[in-house]
Amino acid sequence: MQTQHLIIIATGSALGLLLMTHFIRKAIRKAFARGVTSQATYHRKRVAALTADITRLVNVGLDRDERHQREIRALKADHLATYNLSQHAVVPIFTEKDQQLLLQVHASLSLAKQTWRVMPGTEPMQAKAERQAAAALELAARIMNTIEPAPVYEMPQNAVLPGAAA
């Protein structure tokens, strides 16, 4: 082969090699872009699905919270109604017997104070008995305004007692 042929073959081979690298490079870029696009599409779809799931769960949670709040309000209303009804049927806390007991406690503490007065060294006990007697008398006086007679249960005339012969 002559040098001209070798130069043409070398030039053709070099040109072929350059074109081949250009087309391979172009194919690689195209494949890479297609892969990136498909991955981006896949991730976008996945993010959209996850966002939709989160939105749905938040809405379900809000519905659940709202339902829970309604139940709480209903229970509070029921409790308040029951409480208001029970307020009208309040049994008095203090009765005349309680006031009499406080007056007896006052008398006992006054007697104890007088007894300790004759004993030397019992001044702290005298002062304590005097304070407690005054407090018992004051409490009895305050209770006197709130005393109501204890409710008496009246049995209906036609009521049958358990164990009684009918």
Helices and strands as residue ranges (DSSP letters): H 3-88, H 96-117, H 123-144
